């Protein structure tokens, strides 16, 4: 057999799947407390009682989605096992005979008592911050319809869409568990978060009961919800804290034991990857896993049989650039426009830039992209988020009686106008717009 150009001189990765984002390990480590709280939320479904609502929050990569998948899979399995035990008596609702984890086209022949719908609100087609509740409702309608009966993502009155949604839910019937990942992407229009949990009590549906689980990286989103939505969605709150460095090390050790060749890595390698992930991403297991995966790939490309700290540091640098571009593309339009305006200010040599001047530049950029600009107050809220995400640096100056106290903004050390431009080039929603910014003035 002839050698292939695709052969590598060394093999360090034994099972690449364990490093992928959609992989769920047999055991979820370091999340016992959160899982116990989550079980309490899902237990009523197992017992045939009306489902509860819950709000999960925590930074990216701290286990929210993995725990959700593990426990919903367990719920499905346990309910099916319960159904097979004919000595059990069903409670208020019939015991689940099947489950639909959508996307799936529900037919009249489906015997479904539990339907789990999980949507990532960030990935829905949206043109502004105010129509995502509408898009969530449309997505749910389409998940339950045949291809030929799916509806367009625009062109319907909101109430007409909700009526179609209620009709589909009633047609399927039983218990619905709606999981909305990255729920903060719906922005200020939180209608769906009120409509779904209250739909039965409001008389909109009759043959089903709905529980809603909202998952968010942004706890401030919960604070900005209308009081009626807070009372409903936040029936139970579960906080997922960042992983400590030792916990990240334990998670990496478990993955590497399955995914890497024995003897190809050391505890020192794992400690370094954990420390870098802890420093950069506030304890993201996903970041730590990605560092190890990329380091192993680099080692294989170099023909090495063992990981070295130099490979881990190189992997970390590679991921830093890619992560920043990816993170930018996942921001809402107003944050993108603010970053574009700041990039233009930097190009003109006008950073750090005062708040008022920055807002004026943002307004011009918004007009160039046919976007209704935010007020100064709303803009400042977005700046606070950009600062928290590590995109921009906020500088506070106090010139006393002469100049007073004011804030200025510039890109953080990890971000540049070139990176913002690169991110914009990958998107179709916003084009790079050249604007003119007046010299710094009071603001």
C-alpha positions as a Markdown table, in Angstrom:
| # | Residue | x | y | z |
|---|---|---|---|---|
| 1 | Unk | 0.0 | 0.0 | 0.0 |
| 2 | Unk | 1.4 | 3.4 | -1.0 |
| 3 | Unk | 1.6 | 6.1 | 1.6 |
| 4 | Unk | -1.0 | 8.8 | 1.4 |
| 5 | Unk | -0.2 | 12.5 | 1.5 |
| 6 | Unk | -2.9 | 12.7 | 4.2 |
| 7 | Unk | -1.0 | 10.4 | 6.6 |
| 8 | Unk | 0.7 | 12.1 | 9.5 |
| 9 | Unk | 4.0 | 11.1 | 11.1 |
| 10 | Unk | 2.4 | 10.9 | 14.5 |
| 11 | Unk | -0.9 | 10.1 | 16.1 |
| 12 | Unk | -1.8 | 11.9 | 19.3 |
| 13 | Unk | -5.6 | 12.3 | 18.9 |
| 14 | Unk | -7.2 | 8.9 | 19.4 |
| 15 | Unk | -10.9 | 10.0 | 19.4 |
| 16 | Unk | -11.5 | 13.4 | 18.0 |
| 17 | Unk | -15.2 | 13.3 | 18.7 |
| 18 | Unk | -14.7 | 13.9 | 22.4 |
| 19 | Unk | -13.3 | 17.4 | 21.7 |
| 20 | Unk | -16.3 | 18.5 | 19.5 |
| 21 | Unk | -18.9 | 20.9 | 20.8 |
| 22 | Unk | -21.8 | 18.6 | 20.3 |
| 23 | Unk | -20.2 | 15.8 | 22.4 |
| 24 | Unk | -21.9 | 15.1 | 25.7 |
| 25 | Unk | -19.7 | 13.0 | 28.1 |
| 26 | Unk | -21.0 | 10.1 | 30.1 |
| 27 | Unk | -20.5 | 12.1 | 33.3 |
| 28 | Unk | -21.0 | 15.8 | 33.7 |
| 29 | Unk | -18.2 | 16.9 | 36.1 |
| 30 | Unk | -18.3 | 19.7 | 38.7 |
| 31 | Unk | -22.0 | 20.5 | 38.2 |
| 32 | Unk | -23.7 | 18.4 | 40.8 |
| 33 | Unk | -25.4 | 21.3 | 42.5 |
| 34 | Unk | -26.8 | 22.8 | 39.3 |
| 35 | Unk | -28.0 | 19.4 | 38.1 |
| 36 | Unk | -29.8 | 18.8 | 41.4 |
| 37 | Unk | -31.7 | 22.1 | 41.0 |
| 38 | Unk | -32.4 | 21.3 | 37.3 |
| 39 | Unk | -33.8 | 17.9 | 38.3 |
| 40 | Unk | -36.3 | 19.7 | 40.5 |
| 41 | Unk | -37.5 | 21.8 | 37.5 |
| 42 | Unk | -38.0 | 18.7 | 35.3 |
| 43 | Unk | -39.4 | 16.4 | 37.9 |
| 44 | Unk | -43.0 | 17.5 | 37.5 |
| 45 | Unk | -42.9 | 16.4 | 33.8 |
| 46 | Unk | -41.8 | 12.9 | 34.9 |
| 47 | Unk | -44.6 | 12.7 | 37.4 |
| 48 | Unk | -47.2 | 13.8 | 34.8 |
| 49 | Unk | -47.8 | 17.2 | 36.5 |
| 50 | Unk | -47.8 | 20.7 | 34.8 |
| 51 | Unk | -44.3 | 21.7 | 33.8 |
| 52 | Unk | -42.3 | 24.4 | 35.5 |
| 53 | Unk | -40.5 | 27.4 | 34.0 |
| 54 | Unk | -36.9 | 28.2 | 34.7 |
| 55 | Unk | -34.1 | 30.7 | 33.8 |
| 56 | Unk | -30.5 | 29.4 | 33.5 |
| 57 | Unk | -27.7 | 31.9 | 33.3 |
| 58 | Unk | -23.9 | 31.8 | 33.3 |
| 59 | Unk | -21.0 | 32.6 | 31.0 |
| 60 | Unk | -20.3 | 30.7 | 27.8 |
| 61 | Unk | -18.8 | 27.2 | 28.3 |
| 62 | Unk | -19.9 | 26.7 | 31.9 |
| 63 | Unk | -22.1 | 23.7 | 31.2 |
| 64 | Unk | -25.6 | 25.1 | 30.7 |
| 65 | Unk | -26.3 | 23.4 | 27.4 |
| 66 | Unk | -24.4 | 20.2 | 28.2 |
| 67 | Unk | -26.4 | 19.8 | 31.5 |
| 68 | Unk | -29.6 | 20.5 | 29.6 |
| 69 | Unk | -29.0 | 17.9 | 27.0 |
| 70 | Unk | -27.9 | 15.3 | 29.6 |
| 71 | Unk | -31.0 | 15.8 | 31.8 |
| 72 | Unk | -33.5 | 16.0 | 29.0 |
| 73 | Unk | -32.1 | 12.8 | 27.5 |
| 74 | Unk | -32.4 | 11.2 | 31.0 |
| 75 | Unk | -36.0 | 12.5 | 31.3 |
| 76 | Unk | -36.9 | 10.9 | 28.0 |
| 77 | Unk | -35.3 | 7.6 | 28.9 |
| 78 | Unk | -36.8 | 7.4 | 32.4 |
| 79 | Unk | -40.3 | 8.3 | 31.2 |
| 80 | Unk | -40.1 | 5.6 | 28.5 |
| 81 | Unk | -39.0 | 3.1 | 31.2 |
| 82 | Unk | -41.8 | 4.2 | 33.4 |
| 83 | Unk | -44.3 | 3.7 | 30.6 |
| 84 | Unk | -43.1 | 0.1 | 30.1 |
| 85 | Unk | -43.8 | -0.7 | 33.8 |
| 86 | Unk | -47.5 | -1.5 | 33.7 |
| 87 | Unk | -47.8 | -1.4 | 37.4 |
| 88 | Unk | -47.5 | 2.4 | 37.4 |
| 89 | Unk | -50.6 | 4.5 | 37.2 |
| 90 | Unk | -50.5 | 7.7 | 35.2 |
| 91 | Unk | -51.1 | 11.0 | 37.0 |
| 92 | Unk | -53.0 | 13.9 | 35.5 |
| 93 | Unk | -51.5 | 13.4 | 32.1 |
| 94 | Unk | -50.9 | 10.2 | 30.1 |
| 95 | Unk | -47.5 | 8.7 | 30.5 |
| 96 | Unk | -45.2 | 9.7 | 27.6 |
| 97 | Unk | -45.3 | 7.1 | 24.8 |
| 98 | Unk | -42.8 | 8.9 | 22.5 |
| 99 | Unk | -41.0 | 12.1 | 22.3 |
| 100 | Unk | -40.1 | 14.6 | 19.6 |
| 101 | Unk | -36.9 | 16.5 | 19.9 |
| 102 | Unk | -37.4 | 19.0 | 17.1 |
| 103 | Unk | -36.5 | 19.8 | 14.4 |
| 104 | Unk | -39.0 | 17.2 | 13.3 |
| 105 | Unk | -42.2 | 17.2 | 11.2 |
| 106 | Unk | -45.1 | 16.1 | 13.4 |
| 107 | Unk | -47.7 | 14.1 | 11.6 |
| 108 | Unk | -51.3 | 13.2 | 12.5 |
| 109 | Unk | -50.1 | 9.6 | 13.2 |
| 110 | Unk | -47.5 | 10.6 | 15.8 |
| 111 | Unk | -48.4 | 9.4 | 19.3 |
| 112 | Unk | -46.7 | 12.2 | 21.2 |
| 113 | Unk | -47.3 | 13.3 | 24.8 |
| 114 | Unk | -44.0 | 15.0 | 25.4 |
| 115 | Unk | -42.6 | 17.4 | 22.9 |
| 116 | Unk | -39.2 | 19.0 | 23.5 |
| 117 | Unk | -38.4 | 22.0 | 21.3 |
| 118 | Unk | -35.0 | 23.6 | 21.6 |
| 119 | Unk | -34.2 | 26.7 | 19.7 |
| 120 | Unk | -31.1 | 28.9 | 19.6 |
| 121 | Unk | -32.5 | 32.4 | 19.5 |
| 122 | Unk | -29.2 | 33.8 | 18.3 |
| 123 | Unk | -29.5 | 31.8 | 15.0 |
| 124 | Unk | -32.9 | 33.0 | 14.0 |
| 125 | Unk | -33.3 | 35.4 | 11.1 |
| 126 | Unk | -33.7 | 38.8 | 12.5 |
| 127 | Unk | -33.3 | 42.3 | 11.2 |
| 128 | Unk | -33.4 | 44.3 | 14.4 |
| 129 | Unk | -33.5 | 43.8 | 18.2 |
| 130 | Unk | -37.3 | 44.1 | 18.3 |
| 131 | Unk | -38.6 | 41.2 | 16.2 |
| 132 | Unk | -37.0 | 38.1 | 17.6 |
| 133 | Unk | -40.0 | 37.0 | 19.7 |
| 134 | Unk | -41.9 | 37.0 | 16.4 |
| 135 | Unk | -39.2 | 34.9 | 14.8 |
| 136 | Unk | -39.2 | 32.4 | 17.7 |
| 137 | Unk | -42.9 | 31.9 | 17.2 |
| 138 | Unk | -42.5 | 31.4 | 13.5 |
| 139 | Unk | -39.6 | 28.9 | 14.0 |
| 140 | Unk | -41.8 | 26.9 | 16.4 |
| 141 | Unk | -44.7 | 26.8 | 13.9 |
| 142 | Unk | -42.4 | 25.6 | 11.2 |
| 143 | Unk | -40.8 | 22.9 | 13.3 |
| 144 | Unk | -44.2 | 21.3 | 13.7 |
| 145 | Unk | -45.3 | 21.5 | 10.1 |
| 146 | Unk | -44.7 | 19.6 | 6.9 |
| 147 | Unk | -42.3 | 21.3 | 4.5 |
| 148 | Unk | -45.1 | 22.4 | 2.2 |
| 149 | Unk | -47.0 | 24.0 | 5.0 |
| 150 | Unk | -44.2 | 26.1 | 6.5 |
| 151 | Unk | -44.7 | 29.8 | 6.7 |
| 152 | Unk | -42.4 | 32.7 | 5.6 |
| 153 | Unk | -40.3 | 34.5 | 8.2 |
| 154 | Unk | -42.0 | 37.8 | 7.5 |
| 155 | Unk | -45.4 | 39.1 | 6.3 |
| 156 | Unk | -47.7 | 38.0 | 9.0 |
| 157 | Unk | -49.3 | 40.0 | 11.8 |
| 158 | Unk | -47.8 | 38.9 | 15.2 |
| 159 | Unk | -51.2 | 37.7 | 16.5 |
| 160 | Unk | -51.7 | 35.6 | 13.4 |
| 161 | Unk | -48.4 | 33.9 | 14.0 |
| 162 | Unk | -49.3 | 33.2 | 17.7 |
| 163 | Unk | -52.7 | 31.8 | 16.6 |
| 164 | Unk | -50.9 | 29.4 | 14.2 |
| 165 | Unk | -48.5 | 28.4 | 17.0 |
| 166 | Unk | -51.3 | 27.7 | 19.5 |
| 167 | Unk | -53.1 | 25.7 | 16.8 |
| 168 | Unk | -50.1 | 23.5 | 16.2 |
| 169 | Unk | -49.4 | 23.0 | 19.9 |
| 170 | Unk | -53.0 | 22.0 | 20.5 |
| 171 | Unk | -52.9 | 19.6 | 17.5 |
| 172 | Unk | -49.9 | 17.8 | 19.0 |
| 173 | Unk | -51.1 | 18.1 | 22.6 |
| 174 | Unk | -49.6 | 16.8 | 25.8 |
| 175 | Unk | -46.7 | 18.4 | 27.6 |
| 176 | Unk | -44.4 | 20.8 | 25.8 |
| 177 | Unk | -40.9 | 21.7 | 27.1 |
| 178 | Unk | -39.6 | 24.8 | 25.1 |
| 179 | Unk | -35.9 | 25.4 | 25.6 |
| 180 | Unk | -34.7 | 28.8 | 24.4 |
| 181 | Unk | -30.9 | 28.9 | 24.3 |
| 182 | Unk | -29.3 | 32.4 | 24.1 |
| 183 | Unk | -32.7 | 33.8 | 24.9 |
| 184 | Unk | -31.2 | 37.3 | 25.5 |
| 185 | Unk | -31.0 | 37.5 | 21.6 |
| 186 | Unk | -34.7 | 38.3 | 21.5 |
| 187 | Unk | -33.8 | 41.8 | 22.8 |
| 188 | Unk | -36.4 | 44.1 | 24.2 |
| 189 | Unk | -39.4 | 42.2 | 22.7 |
| 190 | Unk | -40.0 | 39.5 | 25.4 |
| 191 | Unk | -43.6 | 38.8 | 24.3 |
| 192 | Unk | -43.0 | 35.1 | 23.6 |
| 193 | Unk | -41.7 | 34.6 | 27.2 |
| 194 | Unk | -45.1 | 35.8 | 28.5 |
| 195 | Unk | -47.3 | 34.2 | 25.8 |
| 196 | Unk | -46.0 | 30.7 | 26.0 |
| 197 | Unk | -46.2 | 30.0 | 29.8 |
| 198 | Unk | -49.6 | 31.8 | 30.1 |
| 199 | Unk | -51.2 | 30.4 | 26.9 |
| 200 | Unk | -53.3 | 27.7 | 28.7 |
| 201 | Unk | -54.5 | 30.0 | 31.5 |
| 202 | Unk | -55.3 | 32.6 | 28.9 |
| 203 | Unk | -57.5 | 30.1 | 26.9 |
| 204 | Unk | -55.2 | 30.0 | 23.9 |
| 205 | Unk | -54.6 | 26.3 | 24.1 |
| 206 | Unk | -56.6 | 23.5 | 25.6 |
| 207 | Unk | -54.9 | 20.2 | 24.9 |
| 208 | Unk | -51.4 | 21.0 | 26.0 |
| 209 | Unk | -49.3 | 22.4 | 28.9 |
| 210 | Unk | -46.1 | 24.4 | 28.3 |
| 211 | Unk | -43.0 | 24.8 | 30.3 |
| 212 | Unk | -40.3 | 27.3 | 29.2 |
| 213 | Unk | -36.6 | 27.2 | 30.0 |
| 214 | Unk | -34.6 | 30.2 | 29.1 |
| 215 | Unk | -30.8 | 29.9 | 28.9 |
| 216 | Unk | -28.6 | 33.0 | 28.7 |
| 217 | Unk | -25.1 | 34.2 | 29.0 |
| 218 | Unk | -26.3 | 37.6 | 30.1 |
| 219 | Unk | -27.8 | 37.9 | 33.6 |
| 220 | Unk | -28.7 | 41.5 | 33.1 |
| 221 | Unk | -31.2 | 40.4 | 30.5 |
| 222 | Unk | -33.2 | 38.9 | 33.3 |
| 223 | Unk | -33.3 | 42.2 | 35.1 |
| 224 | Unk | -34.5 | 44.0 | 32.0 |
| 225 | Unk | -37.5 | 41.7 | 31.5 |
| 226 | Unk | -40.9 | 43.1 | 32.1 |
| 227 | Unk | -42.2 | 42.3 | 35.6 |
| 228 | Unk | -44.9 | 40.0 | 34.3 |
| 229 | Unk | -42.3 | 38.0 | 32.4 |
| 230 | Unk | -40.0 | 37.8 | 35.4 |
| 231 | Unk | -42.8 | 36.4 | 37.5 |
| 232 | Unk | -43.4 | 33.7 | 34.9 |
| 233 | Unk | -40.1 | 32.7 | 33.4 |
| 234 | Unk | -38.0 | 33.1 | 36.5 |
| 235 | Unk | -40.2 | 30.7 | 38.5 |
| 236 | Unk | -36.9 | 28.9 | 39.2 |
| 237 | Unk | -33.4 | 30.4 | 38.6 |
| 238 | Unk | -30.2 | 28.3 | 38.3 |
| 239 | Unk | -26.8 | 30.0 | 38.2 |
| 240 | Unk | -23.9 | 28.3 | 36.5 |
| 241 | Unk | -20.7 | 29.8 | 37.9 |
| 242 | Unk | -17.4 | 29.8 | 36.0 |
| 243 | Unk | -15.2 | 26.7 | 36.5 |
| 244 | Unk | -12.2 | 27.1 | 38.7 |
| 245 | Unk | -8.8 | 26.1 | 37.3 |
| 246 | Unk | -8.8 | 22.8 | 39.2 |
| 247 | Unk | -12.3 | 22.0 | 37.8 |
| 248 | Unk | -11.1 | 22.7 | 34.3 |
| 249 | Unk | -8.2 | 20.4 | 34.9 |
| 250 | Unk | -10.5 | 17.6 | 35.9 |
| 251 | Unk | -12.7 | 18.1 | 32.9 |
| 252 | Unk | -9.6 | 18.1 | 30.5 |
| 253 | Unk | -8.2 | 15.0 | 32.2 |
| 254 | Unk | -11.5 | 13.2 | 31.6 |
| 255 | Unk | -11.6 | 14.2 | 27.9 |
| 256 | Unk | -8.0 | 13.5 | 27.3 |
| 257 | Unk | -8.2 | 10.1 | 28.9 |
| 258 | Unk | -10.7 | 9.1 | 26.1 |
| 259 | Unk | -9.5 | 11.4 | 23.3 |
| 260 | Unk | -5.7 | 11.3 | 23.4 |
| 261 | Unk | -3.2 | 8.5 | 23.1 |
| 262 | Unk | -1.9 | 7.3 | 26.5 |
| 263 | Unk | 1.4 | 9.0 | 27.4 |
| 264 | Unk | 1.0 | 11.8 | 24.9 |
| 265 | Unk | 0.3 | 14.5 | 27.5 |
| 266 | Unk | 1.1 | 15.4 | 31.0 |
| 267 | Unk | -0.6 | 17.0 | 34.0 |
| 268 | Unk | 1.5 | 20.1 | 33.4 |
| 269 | Unk | 0.0 | 20.4 | 29.9 |
| 270 | Unk | -3.5 | 20.3 | 31.3 |
| 271 | Unk | -2.7 | 22.8 | 34.1 |
| 272 | Unk | -1.4 | 25.2 | 31.5 |
| 273 | Unk | -4.4 | 24.9 | 29.2 |
| 274 | Unk | -6.7 | 25.3 | 32.2 |
| 275 | Unk | -4.9 | 28.4 | 33.5 |
| 276 | Unk | -5.0 | 30.0 | 30.0 |
| 277 | Unk | -8.8 | 29.2 | 29.6 |
| 278 | Unk | -9.5 | 30.5 | 33.2 |
| 279 | Unk | -7.6 | 33.7 | 32.5 |
| 280 | Unk | -9.1 | 34.5 | 29.1 |
| 281 | Unk | -12.7 | 33.3 | 29.3 |
| 282 | Unk | -13.6 | 33.4 | 33.0 |
| 283 | Unk | -13.5 | 29.6 | 33.3 |
| 284 | Unk | -14.9 | 28.2 | 30.1 |
| 285 | Unk | -14.6 | 24.5 | 29.7 |
| 286 | Unk | -15.2 | 24.9 | 26.0 |
| 287 | Unk | -12.1 | 27.2 | 25.7 |
| 288 | Unk | -9.9 | 24.8 | 27.6 |
| 289 | Unk | -11.0 | 21.8 | 25.5 |
| 290 | Unk | -10.4 | 23.8 | 22.3 |
| 291 | Unk | -6.9 | 24.7 | 23.4 |
| 292 | Unk | -6.0 | 21.0 | 24.0 |
| 293 | Unk | -7.5 | 19.9 | 20.8 |
| 294 | Unk | -5.7 | 22.6 | 18.7 |
| 295 | Unk | -2.4 | 21.9 | 20.6 |
| 296 | Unk | -2.7 | 18.2 | 19.7 |
| 297 | Unk | -3.3 | 19.0 | 16.0 |
| 298 | Unk | -0.3 | 21.3 | 16.0 |
| 299 | Unk | 1.8 | 18.5 | 17.6 |
| 300 | Unk | 0.7 | 16.0 | 15.0 |
| 301 | Unk | 1.5 | 18.5 | 12.2 |
| 302 | Unk | 5.0 | 18.8 | 13.6 |
| 303 | Unk | 5.4 | 15.0 | 13.8 |
| 304 | Unk | 5.6 | 15.1 | 17.6 |
| 305 | Unk | 4.4 | 12.2 | 19.8 |
| 306 | Unk | 3.8 | 14.3 | 22.9 |
| 307 | Unk | 2.2 | 17.6 | 23.7 |
| 308 | Unk | 4.5 | 20.4 | 24.7 |
| 309 | Unk | 3.7 | 23.7 | 26.5 |
| 310 | Unk | 4.9 | 25.5 | 23.4 |
| 311 | Unk | 2.2 | 23.8 | 21.4 |
| 312 | Unk | -0.4 | 24.8 | 24.0 |
| 313 | Unk | 0.7 | 28.4 | 23.9 |
| 314 | Unk | 0.6 | 28.4 | 20.1 |
| 315 | Unk | -2.9 | 26.9 | 20.1 |
| 316 | Unk | -4.0 | 29.5 | 22.6 |
| 317 | Unk | -2.8 | 32.3 | 20.3 |
| 318 | Unk | -4.5 | 30.8 | 17.3 |
| 319 | Unk | -7.8 | 30.5 | 19.1 |
| 320 | Unk | -7.6 | 34.0 | 20.5 |
| 321 | Unk | -7.8 | 35.6 | 17.1 |
| 322 | Unk | -10.5 | 33.2 | 15.8 |
| 323 | Unk | -12.5 | 33.6 | 19.0 |
| 324 | Unk | -12.5 | 37.4 | 18.8 |
| 325 | Unk | -13.8 | 37.4 | 15.2 |
| 326 | Unk | -16.5 | 34.8 | 16.1 |
| 327 | Unk | -17.5 | 36.7 | 19.2 |
| 328 | Unk | -18.0 | 39.9 | 17.2 |
| 329 | Unk | -20.2 | 38.3 | 14.6 |
| 330 | Unk | -22.5 | 37.0 | 17.3 |
| 331 | Unk | -23.2 | 40.5 | 18.7 |
| 332 | Unk | -26.5 | 42.4 | 17.9 |
| 333 | Unk | -26.6 | 45.1 | 15.3 |
| 334 | Unk | -26.1 | 48.0 | 17.7 |
| 335 | Unk | -23.0 | 46.6 | 19.2 |
| 336 | Unk | -21.6 | 45.8 | 15.8 |
| 337 | Unk | -22.3 | 49.4 | 14.7 |
| 338 | Unk | -20.6 | 50.7 | 17.8 |
| 339 | Unk | -17.5 | 48.6 | 17.1 |
| 340 | Unk | -17.5 | 49.8 | 13.5 |
| 341 | Unk | -17.7 | 53.4 | 14.6 |
| 342 | Unk | -14.9 | 52.9 | 17.1 |
| 343 | Unk | -12.8 | 51.2 | 14.4 |
| 344 | Unk | -13.3 | 54.3 | 12.2 |
| 345 | Unk | -12.3 | 56.6 | 15.0 |
| 346 | Unk | -9.1 | 54.6 | 15.5 |
| 347 | Unk | -8.4 | 54.8 | 11.8 |
| 348 | Unk | -8.6 | 58.6 | 12.1 |
| 349 | Unk | -6.4 | 58.6 | 15.2 |
| 350 | Unk | -9.2 | 59.8 | 17.4 |
| 351 | Unk | -9.1 | 57.2 | 20.1 |
| 352 | Unk | -9.6 | 57.2 | 23.0 |
| 353 | Unk | -12.9 | 58.9 | 22.2 |
| 354 | Unk | -15.4 | 60.5 | 24.6 |
| 355 | Unk | -18.9 | 59.1 | 25.1 |
| 356 | Unk | -20.8 | 61.9 | 23.4 |
| 357 | Unk | -18.5 | 62.0 | 20.4 |
| 358 | Unk | -18.6 | 58.2 | 20.2 |
| 359 | Unk | -22.4 | 58.3 | 20.2 |
| 360 | Unk | -22.4 | 60.8 | 17.4 |
| 361 | Unk | -20.1 | 58.6 | 15.3 |
| 362 | Unk | -22.3 | 55.6 | 16.1 |
| 363 | Unk | -25.4 | 57.6 | 14.9 |
| 364 | Unk | -23.7 | 58.3 | 11.6 |
| 365 | Unk | -22.7 | 54.7 | 11.2 |
| 366 | Unk | -26.3 | 53.6 | 12.0 |
| 367 | Unk | -27.7 | 55.9 | 9.4 |
| 368 | Unk | -25.3 | 54.5 | 6.9 |
| 369 | Unk | -26.6 | 51.0 | 7.6 |
| 370 | Unk | -30.3 | 52.0 | 7.6 |
| 371 | Unk | -30.6 | 51.3 | 11.4 |
| 372 | Unk | -32.5 | 53.4 | 13.8 |
| 373 | Unk | -29.9 | 54.6 | 16.3 |
| 374 | Unk | -30.3 | 54.3 | 20.0 |
| 375 | Unk | -30.5 | 57.2 | 22.4 |
| 376 | Unk | -27.4 | 58.1 | 24.3 |
| 377 | Unk | -28.6 | 56.2 | 27.3 |
| 378 | Unk | -29.3 | 53.1 | 25.3 |
| 379 | Unk | -26.0 | 53.4 | 23.6 |
| 380 | Unk | -24.2 | 53.7 | 26.9 |
| 381 | Unk | -25.8 | 50.4 | 28.0 |
| 382 | Unk | -24.4 | 48.7 | 24.9 |
| 383 | Unk | -21.0 | 50.2 | 25.7 |
| 384 | Unk | -21.1 | 48.7 | 29.1 |
| 385 | Unk | -21.7 | 45.3 | 27.6 |
| 386 | Unk | -18.9 | 45.7 | 25.1 |
| 387 | Unk | -16.6 | 46.6 | 27.9 |
| 388 | Unk | -17.7 | 43.5 | 29.9 |
| 389 | Unk | -17.2 | 41.3 | 26.9 |
| 390 | Unk | -13.6 | 42.6 | 26.7 |
| 391 | Unk | -14.0 | 44.3 | 23.3 |
| 392 | Unk | -13.5 | 47.9 | 24.5 |
| 393 | Unk | -11.7 | 49.5 | 27.3 |
| 394 | Unk | -13.5 | 52.2 | 29.3 |
| 395 | Unk | -11.2 | 55.0 | 30.6 |
| 396 | Unk | -12.5 | 57.3 | 33.4 |
| 397 | Unk | -10.9 | 60.7 | 33.6 |
| 398 | Unk | -11.4 | 63.4 | 36.2 |
| 399 | Unk | -10.0 | 66.9 | 35.4 |
| 400 | Unk | -11.6 | 68.4 | 38.5 |
| 401 | Unk | -13.2 | 71.8 | 38.1 |
| 402 | Unk | -11.5 | 72.4 | 34.8 |
| 403 | Unk | -12.8 | 69.5 | 32.8 |
| 404 | Unk | -15.0 | 67.5 | 35.1 |
| 405 | Unk | -15.4 | 63.7 | 35.1 |
| 406 | Unk | -15.8 | 61.9 | 31.8 |
| 407 | Unk | -15.3 | 58.5 | 30.1 |
| 408 | Unk | -13.3 | 57.7 | 27.0 |
| 409 | Unk | -13.3 | 54.5 | 25.0 |
| 410 | Unk | -10.8 | 52.5 | 22.9 |
| 411 | Unk | -10.3 | 48.9 | 21.8 |
| 412 | Unk | -9.0 | 46.5 | 24.4 |
| 413 | Unk | -5.5 | 45.0 | 23.9 |
| 414 | Unk | -7.0 | 41.9 | 22.4 |
| 415 | Unk | -9.0 | 43.7 | 19.6 |
| 416 | Unk | -8.1 | 46.0 | 16.7 |
| 417 | Unk | -9.8 | 47.7 | 13.9 |
| 418 | Unk | -8.4 | 45.1 | 11.5 |
| 419 | Unk | -10.1 | 42.3 | 13.5 |
| 420 | Unk | -13.4 | 44.2 | 13.5 |
| 421 | Unk | -13.1 | 44.7 | 9.7 |
| 422 | Unk | -12.4 | 40.9 | 9.3 |
| 423 | Unk | -15.5 | 40.1 | 11.3 |
| 424 | Unk | -17.6 | 42.5 | 9.2 |
| 425 | Unk | -16.3 | 40.9 | 6.0 |
| 426 | Unk | -17.7 | 37.5 | 7.2 |
| 427 | Unk | -21.2 | 39.0 | 7.6 |
| 428 | Unk | -23.9 | 40.0 | 5.2 |
| 429 | Unk | -26.1 | 42.0 | 7.6 |
| 430 | Unk | -23.8 | 45.0 | 8.0 |
| 431 | Unk | -21.4 | 46.5 | 5.5 |
| 432 | Unk | -18.3 | 48.5 | 6.3 |
| 433 | Unk | -19.2 | 52.1 | 6.2 |
| 434 | Unk | -16.7 | 55.0 | 6.1 |
| 435 | Unk | -17.9 | 57.9 | 8.2 |
| 436 | Unk | -16.4 | 61.2 | 9.3 |
| 437 | Unk | -15.9 | 61.8 | 13.0 |
| 438 | Unk | -15.5 | 65.3 | 14.3 |
| 439 | Unk | -12.6 | 66.0 | 16.7 |
| 440 | Unk | -13.1 | 65.0 | 20.3 |
| 441 | Unk | -15.3 | 67.3 | 22.2 |
| 442 | Unk | -16.9 | 67.3 | 25.6 |
| 443 | Unk | -19.1 | 64.2 | 26.1 |
